[in-house]
Amino acid sequence: MRVLLIPRRSPTLHDFPYRGPGRKCYHKWIVNVTPPGRPHCIHACLYCYARDAIYSRSHAPGMEVYANLGEIVEGELSGLELCPPVSLSNVTDPCQDVPELRKVVKEVVGVLVRWGVSFHLITKGDPSFLGEVEGFPGKGHFFLAVTIEGPPEVLEILSPAAPPYSSRLQAISWAASRPLPVMVRMDPVIPPLWKVLYGGDWERRLLRVLEDCARAGAKHVVSSTGRFTAATRDELVKRLAALSPSQAAALREDYPYDRSQTSCGYMLKREERVAFHRFARKAAQKWGMTYAACQELPAEEADTTGLPHCEAFPMPFSRRTGPEEFSPIEGCTANCHVSCAGLTSPPCGRPELARAQPFSPSVLKKRDRTRKLFGD
């Protein structure tokens, strides 16, 4: 595989695009190590949310990796008074087994650790190379999320080029042994596929996956039943048809086009979504884990009660406390539009962040007092 080291030419500071009262994501700083698109991730998962988006269309002659990303992120940090928790990397897996990519990830993580800001990674890969970063994970908050869409037979269909089931459990164990907070993302669980593979035993197989994750050290579960483009749904139907024409027809029938949440796509019918998530929540709690549904249902319908946000672990904003230093803000959840709704003096001092829409980067920049204390 050809790897191209390219310069990042634009700032990285941006939030998830979700807006409106259905938003469940807390504010984050999304830092992507590669451009989006098929050429830049060797895992090539069938259901990938990013690969078919308009912004992901790429004709690159190989995997492109932002060689200067650590420098770009450090430059952006230098201009902030408030730093959102960082999510690394959302359009491609940050732990792919590609030396050039891992080198850049280590550089970026080194910057985040030195500056003391909160961050997390979502991966199907081996994250143990992060332990080579001096001071990892730093004084900011951190968690690891490992995606496991189901048992080995499910992975063979949905993500056959990604690491196998046993390796993903090892990634959970690696984090838990340090010890670091770690969750599992069962995302997506596609019931018609499970029914083809396991018949009436599919719910028991779900219980077994959750048991394996809990025993490996996961403390929280985030799950979804999928939100697909037309092309992805058609490919799923095609693959199911080779195994079970009836379940292929069920998938097409059970996944109509849906605009009811923060973004649209082909989603499992709402009543079936509710039933699945309530069953999965009960199963997760049986093994001592909390549970949340990703975007597709309001928190009160499916999530474990009392969570600060759907990813459960504390991920506060950080405030500048020195020329090259941030510290977590006590009492902040970064889920501003929920935790700080109506507050005139939230913990961060920025009531304008408490809206169910992406933050404006200008709100986070240095203000006069900060400039006087710590310089430009």
WOURLIN-V502861 format. One record per pair of residues at least 4 apart in sequence whose C-alpha atoms are under 8 Angstrom apart, sorted by the first residue. I is the first residue (numbers start at 1). J is the second residue. D is the distance in Angstrom with one decimal. If there is no record, write none. Layout:
BEGIN
i:I j:J d:D
i:I j:J d:D
END
This chain:
BEGIN
i:1 j:62 d:6.8
i:1 j:63 d:7.6
i:2 j:61 d:7.6
i:2 j:62 d:4.9
i:2 j:63 d:6.3
i:3 j:62 d:5.6
i:3 j:63 d:4.8
i:3 j:64 d:5.9
i:3 j:65 d:7.3
i:3 j:100 d:7.4
i:4 j:62 d:6.5
i:4 j:63 d:5.9
i:4 j:64 d:4.7
i:4 j:65 d:6.2
i:5 j:64 d:5.9
i:5 j:65 d:5.1
i:5 j:66 d:6.0
i:5 j:67 d:5.2
i:5 j:100 d:7.9
i:6 j:64 d:6.4
i:6 j:65 d:6.0
i:6 j:66 d:5.1
i:6 j:67 d:5.6
i:6 j:68 d:7.7
i:7 j:66 d:5.4
i:7 j:67 d:5.7
i:7 j:68 d:5.6
i:7 j:69 d:7.7
i:8 j:66 d:5.5
i:8 j:67 d:7.4
i:8 j:68 d:6.3
i:8 j:69 d:6.5
i:8 j:72 d:7.6
i:11 j:72 d:7.1
i:11 j:73 d:8.0
i:11 j:76 d:7.4
i:12 j:29 d:7.9
i:12 j:30 d:7.1
i:12 j:31 d:5.9
i:12 j:32 d:7.7
i:12 j:72 d:7.8
i:12 j:73 d:7.2
i:13 j:29 d:5.7
i:13 j:30 d:6.6
i:13 j:31 d:7.3
i:13 j:76 d:7.6
i:13 j:361 d:6.8
i:14 j:28 d:7.6
i:14 j:29 d:5.5
i:14 j:30 d:5.9
i:14 j:358 d:7.8
i:14 j:359 d:7.6
i:14 j:360 d:8.0
i:14 j:361 d:7.0
i:15 j:27 d:6.2
i:15 j:28 d:5.3
i:15 j:29 d:5.4
i:15 j:30 d:6.0
i:15 j:358 d:5.3
i:15 j:359 d:6.4
i:16 j:25 d:7.5
i:16 j:27 d:7.3
i:16 j:28 d:6.9
i:16 j:30 d:7.3
i:16 j:358 d:6.2
i:17 j:357 d:7.2
i:17 j:358 d:5.9
i:18 j:23 d:5.9
i:18 j:25 d:7.7
i:18 j:262 d:5.7
i:18 j:263 d:7.1
i:18 j:356 d:7.9
i:18 j:357 d:6.2
i:18 j:358 d:6.8
i:19 j:23 d:5.7
i:19 j:262 d:6.5
i:19 j:356 d:5.3
i:19 j:357 d:4.0
i:19 j:358 d:6.7
i:20 j:262 d:6.9
i:20 j:356 d:5.2
i:20 j:357 d:6.3
i:21 j:356 d:6.0
i:22 j:261 d:5.9
i:22 j:262 d:5.5
i:22 j:295 d:7.5
i:22 j:298 d:6.7
i:23 j:261 d:7.9
i:23 j:262 d:5.8
i:23 j:295 d:6.9
i:23 j:356 d:6.2
i:23 j:357 d:7.7
i:24 j:294 d:7.6
i:24 j:295 d:5.8
i:24 j:298 d:7.6
i:24 j:299 d:7.7
i:24 j:309 d:7.0
i:24 j:310 d:6.6
i:25 j:295 d:7.7
i:25 j:309 d:7.2
i:25 j:310 d:7.1
i:25 j:335 d:7.0
i:26 j:309 d:6.8
i:26 j:333 d:7.7
i:26 j:334 d:5.3
i:26 j:335 d:4.0
i:26 j:336 d:6.9
i:27 j:84 d:6.5
i:27 j:85 d:7.4
i:27 j:334 d:5.4
i:27 j:335 d:6.2
i:27 j:336 d:7.4
i:27 j:358 d:7.1
i:27 j:359 d:7.1
i:28 j:84 d:5.3
i:28 j:85 d:5.2
i:28 j:86 d:5.6
i:28 j:87 d:6.3
i:28 j:334 d:7.7
i:29 j:83 d:8.0
i:29 j:84 d:5.6
i:29 j:85 d:6.0
i:29 j:86 d:4.6
i:29 j:87 d:6.0
i:30 j:86 d:6.0
i:30 j:87 d:5.0
i:30 j:88 d:6.4
i:30 j:89 d:6.9
i:30 j:90 d:7.0
i:31 j:86 d:6.9
i:31 j:87 d:6.2
i:31 j:88 d:5.2
i:31 j:89 d:5.6
i:31 j:90 d:7.5
i:32 j:88 d:6.1
i:32 j:89 d:4.4
i:32 j:90 d:6.1
i:32 j:91 d:6.5
i:32 j:92 d:7.5
i:33 j:65 d:6.1
i:33 j:66 d:5.8
i:33 j:69 d:7.1
i:33 j:88 d:7.5
i:33 j:89 d:6.0
i:33 j:92 d:7.6
i:33 j:94 d:6.9
i:33 j:101 d:7.4
i:33 j:104 d:7.4
i:33 j:105 d:7.0
i:34 j:40 d:6.5
i:34 j:63 d:7.9
i:34 j:64 d:5.9
i:34 j:65 d:4.7
i:34 j:66 d:5.8
i:34 j:91 d:7.7
i:34 j:92 d:6.9
i:35 j:40 d:7.0
i:35 j:56 d:7.6
i:35 j:64 d:6.8
i:35 j:65 d:7.4
i:35 j:66 d:8.0
i:35 j:91 d:7.4
i:36 j:40 d:6.8
i:36 j:50 d:6.6
i:36 j:51 d:6.9
i:36 j:55 d:7.2
i:36 j:56 d:4.8
i:36 j:57 d:7.8
i:36 j:58 d:7.9
i:36 j:91 d:5.2
i:36 j:92 d:6.7
i:37 j:41 d:7.6
i:37 j:50 d:6.7
i:37 j:51 d:4.8
i:37 j:52 d:7.5
i:37 j:55 d:7.9
i:37 j:56 d:4.2
i:37 j:57 d:5.8
i:37 j:58 d:5.8
i:37 j:91 d:7.6
i:37 j:92 d:8.0
i:38 j:44 d:6.9
i:38 j:51 d:5.4
i:38 j:56 d:7.5
i:38 j:57 d:7.8
i:38 j:58 d:7.3
i:39 j:58 d:7.3
i:39 j:59 d:7.8
i:39 j:60 d:6.7
i:39 j:61 d:7.8
i:39 j:62 d:5.9
i:39 j:63 d:5.3
i:39 j:64 d:7.9
i:40 j:62 d:7.2
i:40 j:63 d:4.3
i:40 j:64 d:6.0
i:40 j:65 d:7.8
i:40 j:92 d:6.8
i:41 j:63 d:7.2
i:41 j:92 d:5.5
i:41 j:93 d:6.6
i:41 j:96 d:7.5
i:42 j:96 d:7.2
i:42 j:161 d:7.0
i:42 j:162 d:7.6
i:43 j:93 d:8.0
i:43 j:96 d:7.8
i:43 j:159 d:6.6
i:43 j:160 d:7.6
i:43 j:161 d:4.9
i:43 j:162 d:4.6
i:44 j:48 d:7.5
i:44 j:159 d:6.8
i:44 j:161 d:6.5
i:44 j:162 d:7.6
i:45 j:158 d:5.8
i:45 j:159 d:4.4
i:45 j:160 d:7.3
i:45 j:161 d:7.4
i:45 j:162 d:7.5
i:46 j:157 d:7.8
i:46 j:158 d:5.2
i:46 j:159 d:6.3
i:46 j:232 d:7.1
i:47 j:158 d:6.8
i:47 j:228 d:7.0
i:47 j:232 d:6.0
i:48 j:52 d:7.6
i:49 j:53 d:7.4
i:49 j:227 d:7.8
i:49 j:228 d:7.2
i:50 j:56 d:6.4
i:50 j:91 d:5.7
i:51 j:56 d:5.6
i:51 j:57 d:7.4
i:51 j:91 d:8.0
i:52 j:56 d:6.3
i:52 j:57 d:7.1
i:52 j:229 d:7.4
i:53 j:57 d:7.0
i:60 j:64 d:7.4
i:65 j:100 d:7.5
i:65 j:101 d:6.2
i:65 j:104 d:7.8
i:66 j:104 d:7.5
i:67 j:104 d:6.3
i:68 j:72 d:6.3
i:68 j:104 d:7.9
i:69 j:73 d:6.1
i:69 j:104 d:7.0
i:69 j:108 d:6.7
i:70 j:74 d:6.1
i:70 j:104 d:7.1
i:70 j:107 d:5.5
i:70 j:108 d:4.4
i:70 j:111 d:6.5
i:71 j:75 d:6.1
i:72 j:76 d:6.3
i:73 j:77 d:6.1
i:73 j:108 d:7.3
i:73 j:111 d:7.7
i:74 j:78 d:6.3
i:74 j:111 d:6.4
i:75 j:79 d:7.0
i:76 j:80 d:6.8
i:77 j:83 d:7.4
i:78 j:323 d:7.8
i:78 j:324 d:7.0
i:78 j:376 d:7.9
i:79 j:365 d:5.9
i:79 j:366 d:5.9
i:79 j:376 d:7.2
i:80 j:320 d:7.5
i:80 j:364 d:5.7
i:80 j:365 d:4.3
i:80 j:366 d:5.1
i:81 j:319 d:5.9
i:81 j:320 d:5.2
i:81 j:364 d:5.8
i:81 j:365 d:5.3
i:81 j:366 d:4.5
i:81 j:367 d:7.1
i:81 j:370 d:6.9
i:82 j:317 d:6.6
i:82 j:318 d:5.7
i:82 j:319 d:4.8
i:82 j:320 d:6.4
i:82 j:348 d:7.8
i:82 j:364 d:4.9
i:82 j:365 d:6.9
i:82 j:366 d:7.8
i:83 j:117 d:7.0
i:83 j:317 d:5.6
i:83 j:318 d:5.1
i:83 j:319 d:6.4
i:83 j:320 d:7.9
i:83 j:326 d:7.8
i:83 j:364 d:6.8
i:84 j:118 d:7.6
i:84 j:316 d:7.2
i:84 j:317 d:4.6
i:84 j:318 d:6.5
i:84 j:334 d:7.3
i:85 j:117 d:6.8
i:85 j:118 d:4.8
i:85 j:119 d:5.2
i:85 j:120 d:7.8
i:85 j:315 d:6.0
i:85 j:316 d:6.4
i:85 j:317 d:5.8
i:85 j:318 d:7.6
i:85 j:334 d:7.7
i:86 j:117 d:7.8
i:86 j:118 d:6.2
i:86 j:119 d:4.3
i:86 j:120 d:6.4
i:87 j:119 d:5.8
i:87 j:120 d:5.3
i:87 j:121 d:6.1
i:88 j:94 d:6.8
i:88 j:119 d:7.3
i:88 j:120 d:6.3
i:88 j:121 d:5.1
i:88 j:122 d:7.3
i:89 j:93 d:6.4
i:89 j:94 d:5.5
i:89 j:121 d:6.6
i:89 j:122 d:7.3
i:90 j:122 d:7.6
i:93 j:122 d:7.2
i:93 j:123 d:5.6
i:93 j:124 d:7.2
i:93 j:125 d:7.6
i:94 j:101 d:7.4
i:94 j:102 d:7.2
i:94 j:105 d:6.7
i:94 j:121 d:7.3
i:94 j:122 d:7.6
i:94 j:123 d:6.6
i:95 j:101 d:7.9
i:95 j:102 d:6.5
i:95 j:123 d:6.2
i:95 j:124 d:7.4
i:95 j:125 d:5.1
i:95 j:126 d:6.0
i:95 j:127 d:5.8
i:96 j:101 d:7.3
i:96 j:102 d:7.3
i:96 j:125 d:5.8
i:96 j:126 d:7.6
i:97 j:102 d:7.5
i:97 j:125 d:7.4
i:97 j:126 d:7.8
i:98 j:102 d:6.2
i:99 j:103 d:6.1
i:100 j:104 d:6.6
i:101 j:105 d:6.3
i:102 j:106 d:6.1
i:102 j:129 d:7.9
i:103 j:107 d:6.3
i:104 j:108 d:6.3
i:105 j:109 d:6.1
i:106 j:110 d:5.9
i:106 j:129 d:7.9
i:106 j:130 d:6.4
i:106 j:133 d:6.4
i:107 j:111 d:6.4
i:108 j:112 d:6.4
i:109 j:113 d:6.0
i:109 j:130 d:7.8
i:109 j:133 d:7.3
i:109 j:136 d:7.9
i:110 j:114 d:6.1
i:110 j:133 d:6.0
i:110 j:134 d:7.1
i:110 j:136 d:7.6
i:111 j:115 d:6.2
i:112 j:116 d:6.0
i:112 j:117 d:5.7
i:112 j:118 d:7.5
i:112 j:119 d:7.5
i:112 j:138 d:7.7
i:113 j:117 d:6.7
i:113 j:135 d:6.6
i:113 j:136 d:6.1
i:113 j:137 d:5.9
i:113 j:138 d:4.5
i:113 j:139 d:7.2
i:113 j:140 d:7.4
i:114 j:135 d:7.7
i:114 j:138 d:6.9
i:114 j:325 d:7.5
i:115 j:324 d:5.8
i:115 j:325 d:4.7
i:115 j:326 d:5.8
i:116 j:138 d:5.7
i:116 j:139 d:5.1
i:116 j:140 d:4.9
i:116 j:325 d:6.1
i:116 j:326 d:5.3
i:116 j:327 d:6.2
i:117 j:138 d:7.7
i:117 j:139 d:7.2
i:117 j:140 d:4.6
i:117 j:141 d:7.1
i:117 j:317 d:7.9
i:117 j:318 d:6.0
i:117 j:326 d:6.0
i:117 j:327 d:6.7
i:117 j:328 d:7.1
i:118 j:139 d:7.9
i:118 j:140 d:4.3
i:118 j:141 d:4.4
i:118 j:142 d:5.7
i:118 j:315 d:6.4
i:118 j:316 d:7.1
i:118 j:317 d:7.4
i:118 j:318 d:7.2
i:118 j:328 d:7.5
i:119 j:140 d:7.4
i:119 j:141 d:6.5
i:119 j:142 d:5.2
i:119 j:143 d:7.2
i:119 j:315 d:7.6
i:120 j:142 d:5.4
i:120 j:143 d:5.0
i:120 j:144 d:5.7
i:120 j:145 d:7.6
i:121 j:143 d:7.1
i:121 j:144 d:5.3
i:121 j:145 d:6.1
i:122 j:144 d:6.2
i:122 j:145 d:4.6
i:122 j:146 d:5.8
i:122 j:147 d:7.1
i:123 j:127 d:7.7
i:123 j:144 d:8.0
i:123 j:145 d:6.4
i:123 j:146 d:5.1
i:123 j:147 d:6.1
i:124 j:146 d:5.6
i:124 j:147 d:5.4
i:124 j:148 d:7.3
i:124 j:162 d:6.6
i:124 j:163 d:6.4
i:124 j:168 d:6.1
i:125 j:146 d:8.0
i:125 j:162 d:7.3
i:125 j:163 d:6.0
i:125 j:167 d:7.7
i:125 j:168 d:6.7
i:125 j:171 d:7.3
i:126 j:167 d:7.5
i:126 j:168 d:7.5
i:126 j:171 d:5.8
i:127 j:171 d:6.5
i:128 j:132 d:8.0
i:128 j:171 d:7.5
i:128 j:174 d:6.9
i:129 j:133 d:7.8
i:130 j:136 d:7.1
i:131 j:136 d:6.3
i:132 j:136 d:7.8
i:137 j:141 d:7.9
i:137 j:142 d:6.5
i:139 j:327 d:7.5
i:140 j:318 d:7.8
i:140 j:327 d:6.7
i:140 j:328 d:6.2
i:141 j:314 d:6.9
i:141 j:315 d:6.0
i:141 j:316 d:7.5
i:141 j:328 d:7.6
i:142 j:180 d:7.5
i:142 j:181 d:7.1
i:142 j:315 d:7.4
i:143 j:180 d:6.4
i:143 j:181 d:4.9
i:143 j:182 d:5.6
i:143 j:183 d:7.7
i:143 j:313 d:7.2
i:144 j:175 d:7.1
i:144 j:180 d:7.5
i:144 j:181 d:6.5
i:144 j:182 d:4.8
i:144 j:183 d:6.4
i:145 j:182 d:5.7
i:145 j:183 d:4.8
i:145 j:184 d:5.5
i:145 j:185 d:6.5
i:146 j:168 d:6.7
i:146 j:171 d:7.2
i:146 j:172 d:6.7
i:146 j:182 d:7.6
i:146 j:183 d:6.4
i:146 j:184 d:4.9
i:146 j:185 d:5.9
i:147 j:168 d:7.6
i:147 j:184 d:5.7
i:147 j:185 d:4.5
i:147 j:186 d:6.1
i:147 j:187 d:6.7
i:148 j:155 d:7.9
i:148 j:165 d:7.2
i:148 j:168 d:7.0
i:148 j:184 d:6.7
i:148 j:185 d:6.0
i:148 j:186 d:5.2
i:148 j:187 d:7.0
i:149 j:154 d:7.0
i:149 j:155 d:6.5
i:149 j:158 d:7.9
i:149 j:185 d:7.3
i:149 j:186 d:4.7
i:149 j:187 d:5.3
i:149 j:188 d:5.7
i:149 j:189 d:6.0
i:150 j:154 d:5.4
i:150 j:155 d:6.4
i:150 j:186 d:6.8
i:150 j:189 d:6.9
i:150 j:206 d:7.3
i:150 j:209 d:6.7
i:151 j:155 d:6.5
i:151 j:165 d:6.7
i:151 j:205 d:7.5
i:151 j:209 d:6.5
i:152 j:156 d:6.2
i:152 j:164 d:6.9
i:152 j:165 d:5.6
i:153 j:157 d:6.9
i:153 j:197 d:7.5
i:154 j:158 d:6.2
i:154 j:193 d:7.7
i:154 j:194 d:7.3
i:154 j:197 d:7.9
i:155 j:159 d:5.1
i:155 j:160 d:5.8
i:155 j:164 d:7.3
i:155 j:165 d:7.4
i:156 j:160 d:4.4
i:160 j:164 d:7.7
i:163 j:167 d:6.0
i:163 j:168 d:6.7
i:164 j:168 d:6.5
i:165 j:169 d:6.4
i:166 j:170 d:6.3
i:167 j:171 d:6.3
i:168 j:172 d:6.6
i:169 j:173 d:6.3
i:169 j:212 d:7.6
i:169 j:213 d:6.5
i:169 j:216 d:6.2
i:170 j:174 d:6.0
i:170 j:216 d:7.3
i:171 j:175 d:6.5
i:172 j:176 d:6.2
i:172 j:182 d:6.4
i:172 j:183 d:7.6
i:172 j:184 d:7.9
i:172 j:213 d:7.5
i:172 j:216 d:5.9
i:172 j:217 d:6.2
i:172 j:218 d:6.4
i:173 j:177 d:5.9
i:173 j:216 d:4.9
i:173 j:217 d:5.8
i:174 j:178 d:6.8
i:175 j:179 d:6.0
i:175 j:180 d:5.1
i:175 j:181 d:7.0
i:175 j:182 d:6.3
i:176 j:180 d:5.2
i:176 j:181 d:6.5
i:176 j:182 d:6.4
i:176 j:216 d:7.5
i:176 j:217 d:5.2
i:176 j:218 d:7.3
i:177 j:217 d:7.9
i:181 j:218 d:7.6
i:181 j:219 d:7.3
i:181 j:313 d:7.4
i:182 j:217 d:7.1
i:182 j:218 d:5.2
i:182 j:219 d:6.3
i:182 j:220 d:7.3
i:183 j:218 d:4.8
i:183 j:219 d:5.7
i:183 j:220 d:4.7
i:183 j:221 d:5.7
i:183 j:222 d:7.6
i:184 j:213 d:7.0
i:184 j:218 d:6.3
i:184 j:220 d:6.5
i:184 j:221 d:5.1
i:184 j:222 d:6.5
i:185 j:221 d:5.8
i:185 j:222 d:4.8
i:185 j:223 d:5.7
i:186 j:221 d:7.0
i:186 j:222 d:6.2
i:186 j:223 d:4.7
i:186 j:224 d:6.9
i:187 j:222 d:7.2
i:187 j:223 d:4.9
i:187 j:224 d:5.0
i:187 j:225 d:6.8
i:187 j:226 d:7.0
i:188 j:223 d:6.5
i:188 j:224 d:4.9
i:188 j:225 d:4.8
i:188 j:226 d:4.8
i:189 j:194 d:8.0
i:189 j:223 d:7.3
i:189 j:224 d:6.2
i:189 j:225 d:4.7
i:189 j:226 d:6.8
i:190 j:194 d:6.5
i:190 j:225 d:5.4
i:190 j:226 d:6.8
i:191 j:195 d:6.1
i:191 j:225 d:7.6
i:192 j:196 d:6.3
i:192 j:247 d:5.7
i:192 j:248 d:7.4
i:192 j:250 d:6.8
i:192 j:251 d:5.9
i:193 j:197 d:6.4
i:193 j:240 d:6.9
i:193 j:247 d:7.5
i:194 j:198 d:5.8
i:194 j:199 d:7.2
i:194 j:202 d:5.8
i:195 j:199 d:4.5
i:195 j:200 d:6.8
i:195 j:201 d:7.9
i:195 j:202 d:5.9
i:195 j:247 d:7.7
i:196 j:240 d:7.7
i:196 j:243 d:7.0
i:196 j:244 d:6.5
i:196 j:247 d:6.7
i:197 j:202 d:7.8
i:198 j:202 d:4.9
i:198 j:205 d:7.7
i:201 j:205 d:6.4
i:202 j:206 d:6.4
i:203 j:207 d:6.4
i:204 j:208 d:6.3
i:205 j:209 d:6.3
i:206 j:210 d:6.4
i:206 j:280 d:7.8
i:207 j:211 d:6.2
i:207 j:280 d:8.0
i:207 j:283 d:6.1
i:207 j:284 d:7.8
i:208 j:212 d:6.2
i:209 j:213 d:6.3
i:210 j:214 d:6.1
i:210 j:283 d:7.4
i:210 j:284 d:6.2
i:210 j:287 d:7.3
i:211 j:215 d:6.1
i:211 j:284 d:8.0
i:211 j:287 d:6.2
i:212 j:216 d:6.2
i:213 j:217 d:6.4
i:213 j:218 d:5.5
i:214 j:218 d:4.9
i:214 j:219 d:6.6
i:214 j:287 d:6.2
i:214 j:288 d:7.3
i:214 j:289 d:7.0
i:218 j:289 d:7.3
i:219 j:288 d:7.1
i:219 j:289 d:4.7
i:219 j:290 d:6.6
i:220 j:289 d:4.9
i:220 j:290 d:4.7
i:220 j:291 d:5.8
i:220 j:311 d:7.6
i:220 j:312 d:7.1
i:221 j:284 d:7.1
i:221 j:289 d:6.8
i:221 j:290 d:6.2
i:221 j:291 d:4.8
i:221 j:292 d:6.4
i:222 j:291 d:5.9
i:222 j:292 d:5.0
i:222 j:293 d:5.7
i:222 j:294 d:6.2
i:222 j:310 d:7.2
i:222 j:311 d:6.8
i:223 j:277 d:7.8
i:223 j:291 d:7.9
i:223 j:292 d:6.5
i:223 j:293 d:5.1
i:223 j:294 d:5.7
i:224 j:277 d:8.0
i:224 j:293 d:5.7
i:224 j:294 d:5.4
i:224 j:295 d:7.8
i:224 j:296 d:7.0
i:225 j:267 d:7.3
i:225 j:268 d:6.5
i:225 j:273 d:7.0
i:226 j:266 d:7.9
i:226 j:267 d:6.1
i:226 j:268 d:7.3
i:227 j:264 d:7.6
i:227 j:265 d:5.3
i:227 j:266 d:5.4
i:227 j:267 d:5.0
i:227 j:268 d:8.0
i:228 j:232 d:5.7
i:228 j:233 d:5.9
i:228 j:265 d:5.4
i:228 j:266 d:5.0
i:228 j:267 d:6.7
i:229 j:233 d:6.2
i:229 j:265 d:5.8
i:229 j:266 d:6.3
i:230 j:234 d:6.1
i:230 j:265 d:7.8
i:230 j:266 d:7.0
i:231 j:235 d:6.2
i:232 j:236 d:6.2
i:233 j:237 d:6.2
i:233 j:252 d:7.5
i:233 j:266 d:7.2
i:234 j:238 d:6.1
i:235 j:239 d:6.3
i:236 j:240 d:6.1
i:236 j:248 d:7.9
i:237 j:241 d:6.0
i:237 j:248 d:4.9
i:237 j:249 d:7.3
i:237 j:251 d:6.6
i:237 j:252 d:6.7
i:238 j:242 d:6.9
i:238 j:248 d:7.2
i:239 j:243 d:7.1
i:239 j:248 d:8.0
i:240 j:244 d:5.8
i:240 j:245 d:6.8
i:240 j:247 d:6.8
i:240 j:248 d:5.0
i:241 j:245 d:4.3
i:241 j:246 d:7.6
i:241 j:247 d:7.3
i:241 j:248 d:5.0
i:241 j:249 d:7.8
i:244 j:248 d:6.2
i:245 j:249 d:6.2
i:246 j:250 d:6.2
i:247 j:251 d:6.1
i:248 j:252 d:6.5
i:249 j:253 d:6.2
i:250 j:254 d:5.7
i:251 j:255 d:5.9
i:252 j:256 d:7.1
i:254 j:267 d:7.8
i:254 j:268 d:5.6
i:254 j:269 d:5.8
i:255 j:266 d:5.3
i:255 j:267 d:4.7
i:255 j:268 d:4.4
i:255 j:269 d:6.1
i:256 j:266 d:5.2
i:256 j:267 d:6.0
i:256 j:268 d:6.9
i:256 j:269 d:6.9
i:257 j:264 d:7.3
i:257 j:265 d:5.5
i:257 j:266 d:4.3
i:257 j:267 d:6.3
i:258 j:264 d:5.6
i:258 j:265 d:5.6
i:258 j:266 d:5.9
i:258 j:267 d:6.0
i:259 j:263 d:6.4
i:259 j:264 d:4.5
i:259 j:265 d:6.9
i:260 j:264 d:7.2
i:261 j:295 d:6.9
i:261 j:296 d:6.1
i:261 j:297 d:7.5
i:262 j:295 d:6.9
i:268 j:272 d:6.6
i:268 j:273 d:6.0
i:269 j:273 d:6.2
i:270 j:274 d:6.2
i:271 j:275 d:6.3
i:272 j:276 d:6.1
i:273 j:277 d:6.2
i:273 j:296 d:8.0
i:274 j:278 d:6.2
i:274 j:297 d:7.6
i:274 j:301 d:7.4
i:274 j:302 d:7.0
i:275 j:279 d:6.2
i:276 j:280 d:6.1
i:277 j:281 d:5.9
i:277 j:293 d:6.8
i:277 j:302 d:5.9
i:278 j:282 d:6.3
i:278 j:302 d:5.7
i:279 j:283 d:6.3
i:280 j:284 d:6.1
i:280 j:291 d:8.0
i:281 j:285 d:6.1
i:281 j:290 d:7.5
i:281 j:291 d:5.4
i:281 j:292 d:7.4
i:281 j:302 d:7.1
i:281 j:303 d:7.2
i:281 j:304 d:7.2
i:282 j:286 d:6.2
i:283 j:287 d:6.9
i:284 j:288 d:6.6
i:284 j:289 d:5.2
i:284 j:290 d:6.5
i:284 j:291 d:6.5
i:285 j:289 d:4.9
i:285 j:290 d:5.8
i:285 j:291 d:7.3
i:290 j:303 d:8.0
i:290 j:304 d:5.8
i:290 j:312 d:7.8
i:291 j:303 d:5.5
i:291 j:304 d:5.3
i:291 j:310 d:7.9
i:292 j:299 d:7.2
i:292 j:302 d:6.5
i:292 j:303 d:4.2
i:292 j:304 d:6.3
i:292 j:310 d:5.3
i:292 j:311 d:7.3
i:293 j:297 d:6.4
i:293 j:299 d:7.4
i:293 j:302 d:6.4
i:293 j:303 d:6.2
i:293 j:310 d:7.0
i:294 j:310 d:6.9
i:297 j:301 d:6.5
i:297 j:302 d:6.8
i:298 j:302 d:7.1
i:298 j:303 d:8.0
i:299 j:303 d:5.0
i:299 j:304 d:8.0
i:299 j:310 d:7.6
i:300 j:305 d:7.3
i:303 j:307 d:7.8
i:303 j:310 d:7.4
i:307 j:312 d:5.4
i:308 j:312 d:6.0
i:308 j:313 d:7.8
i:308 j:314 d:7.5
i:308 j:333 d:6.3
i:308 j:335 d:7.2
i:308 j:339 d:7.6
i:309 j:333 d:7.7
i:309 j:335 d:6.4
i:314 j:333 d:6.3
i:315 j:332 d:7.9
i:315 j:333 d:5.9
i:315 j:334 d:6.5
i:316 j:328 d:6.0
i:316 j:329 d:6.1
i:316 j:330 d:7.6
i:316 j:331 d:7.8
i:316 j:332 d:4.9
i:316 j:333 d:4.8
i:316 j:334 d:5.2
i:317 j:328 d:6.0
i:317 j:329 d:5.9
i:317 j:332 d:6.5
i:317 j:333 d:7.4
i:317 j:334 d:5.9
i:317 j:348 d:7.6
i:318 j:326 d:5.6
i:318 j:327 d:5.0
i:318 j:328 d:4.1
i:318 j:329 d:5.3
i:319 j:326 d:5.2
i:319 j:327 d:5.5
i:319 j:328 d:6.4
i:319 j:329 d:6.3
i:319 j:348 d:7.7
i:320 j:324 d:7.8
i:320 j:325 d:5.9
i:320 j:326 d:4.3
i:320 j:327 d:6.5
i:321 j:325 d:5.6
i:321 j:326 d:5.2
i:321 j:327 d:6.4
i:322 j:326 d:6.8
i:322 j:374 d:6.3
i:323 j:374 d:5.0
i:323 j:375 d:7.3
i:329 j:347 d:6.9
i:329 j:348 d:6.8
i:330 j:347 d:7.0
i:331 j:347 d:6.2
i:332 j:347 d:6.0
i:332 j:348 d:7.2
i:333 j:339 d:6.9
i:335 j:339 d:5.9
i:335 j:340 d:7.8
i:335 j:354 d:8.0
i:336 j:340 d:5.1
i:336 j:341 d:6.8
i:336 j:353 d:6.2
i:336 j:354 d:4.4
i:336 j:355 d:6.8
i:336 j:356 d:8.0
i:337 j:341 d:5.2
i:337 j:353 d:7.3
i:337 j:354 d:4.1
i:337 j:355 d:4.7
i:337 j:356 d:5.3
i:338 j:354 d:7.4
i:340 j:346 d:6.0
i:340 j:351 d:7.6
i:340 j:354 d:5.9
i:341 j:354 d:5.7
i:341 j:355 d:7.6
i:342 j:354 d:7.9
i:343 j:351 d:6.6
i:344 j:351 d:5.9
i:345 j:349 d:5.5
i:345 j:350 d:7.3
i:345 j:351 d:6.5
i:346 j:350 d:6.5
i:346 j:351 d:6.1
i:350 j:354 d:7.9
i:350 j:363 d:7.7
i:352 j:363 d:7.9
i:353 j:359 d:6.3
i:353 j:363 d:7.8
i:359 j:363 d:7.4
i:360 j:364 d:7.6
i:361 j:365 d:6.9
i:366 j:370 d:5.8
i:366 j:371 d:6.3
i:367 j:371 d:6.2
i:368 j:372 d:6.3
i:369 j:373 d:6.3
i:370 j:374 d:5.9
i:370 j:375 d:7.3
i:371 j:375 d:4.6
i:371 j:376 d:5.5
END
